[in-house]
Amino acid sequence: MDLRSYWRMLTRRWRVFVSIFLLVGAALAGAGFLIPTAYTTNVRIVFAPNLSASTAIETRQISDTYLTSRMNTYAQLVTTNEVLQPVIDSLNLGVTVPELVKQTEVAIPADTTVIDLSVSAPAAAEAAATANRIANEVPWAVASLEGATAVPDSPIKVTILQPADIPLYPSAPNVLLNLIVAVGLALFSGVLAAVLVDNFDTRVRKRRDVTALGVPYLGGIPKVHDAKTRDLLQFTQQAPELRSIFHRIAIDVLYALDSTPTFLIFTSPRVGAGKTMVAANIAGALAEAGNRVAFIDADVRGGHLAAQVGITQSRGITDVVSGRTGLDSSLFQRKWGGFTVVPWGSSAIDVGEMLAGERFGALMSDFADHFDVIIVDAPPITNLSEGSRFTQNVANVVVVAEAASTRRAELVRVTGALRHAGAKILGVVLSRVHRDEQSAPADEENPSDAETSDR
């Protein structure tokens, strides 16, 4: 995936990204504020040979060499019980020596006889007092280590070069650093969650899910509750909002073809996608606009429109194609919803063979003499060969997919089969979408070319 692919993925899953970002960011930021407050201060201790001014140069050099070799030992001495226990007792710190060792850091700057002692404590004054008290104990420990009975008799002179000051600001928690880390981890978690959801939840839900596959989007039909099946099929019985949507889709379809008569075939990736309902309402919208519309009921896998609206199946398109009956004006007399419904009929025939046959192609030419728009309600496409057979005589296709139920792989399979057959995909209509996806974006740029090149 390139950057544009990741961006499109994030726009599809922005709710997941934002939710995880806020959740993880808030959790980490809150955890950062739970870190105990600590103040840190430093004291610097310098070590030198305890020599008189008249000491010979050779003796001084030997003493300096000895001191340099002992600096690591003195650094270890700082965190021993001999030094820290008196500090704990005198200041009533309420901690053990191991606990105080964890609050103490000892460092020797390179090429020096100096020890930098850093001490942390919950209170600023306590940190400074502890650091200075440790520095005061070091000379006694060094004298004892060197075998002297008193500090003045020690061969090593220990001096506080810079005492510890009371820190003005806490050293922990580092609010700015914690916030930066929290934002960084929250961003990573949000992107990771969006990628995982996008990979595992491949359902087509909205316009972006369709256009990301390089397929034009015609519109979304929201789910209508508490409505009878017959009313859902009839354009004139729809609510004004739904009628506006169907009318907009019908206009977009006619604009995409710009030819008369218009031949259309409706199909879907699976049964129960609402294809017949969408096709019937598009037919009703076109009929209301003054077009002569024929609706050919060819979906043997779903619910026949004729059967659902009470039209007899005794004579239909299969009877004409099989030669059982001739084509005459009586076939065009069954009107419903403002358009002519041509039922499936009573003959047993394979729908794929029928739609791909020469006889059906000839019938389309005959239908063109009587109608402005001919809509074929075909079955769902289940394999690659059906895309070629269904569109042999009618190349203009509208695909209807059920939102939040159809998988991207299913839509890719259907559109791939249609493209392989050389069909013209006018667009995808999503049924049962959320309200915010109901409009048909006629003015949206068709992303098919750009998306195809990206893929």
Protein Blocks (a to p, Z undefined) as FASTA:
>chain_A
ZZklmmmmmmmmmmmmmmmmmmmmmmmmmmmmmpccdddddddddddddddfklcfklmm
mmmmmmmmmmmmmmmmmmgmklmmmmmmmnonopafklmmmmpccdddehiabdcddddd
fbfklmmmmmmmmmmmmmmmmmmmnopabfklpcbdcddfbacdddfbdfbdcfklmmmm
mmmmmmmmmmmmmmmmmmmmmcdfbfmlmmmnopacfbdcdddehiafklmmpmklpcfk
lmmmmmmmmmmmmmmnopacdddddddfbehklmmmmmmmmmmmmmmnopacddddfbfk
bccfklmnopafkbcfklmmnopaccdfklmmmggehiacddfbjcdcdfklmmmpmklm
mmmmmmmmmpmbdcddddddfbfklmmmmmmmmmbdcddddehkacfklmmmmmmmmmmn
opacfbdcdehiafklmpccfkbccfklmmmmmZZ
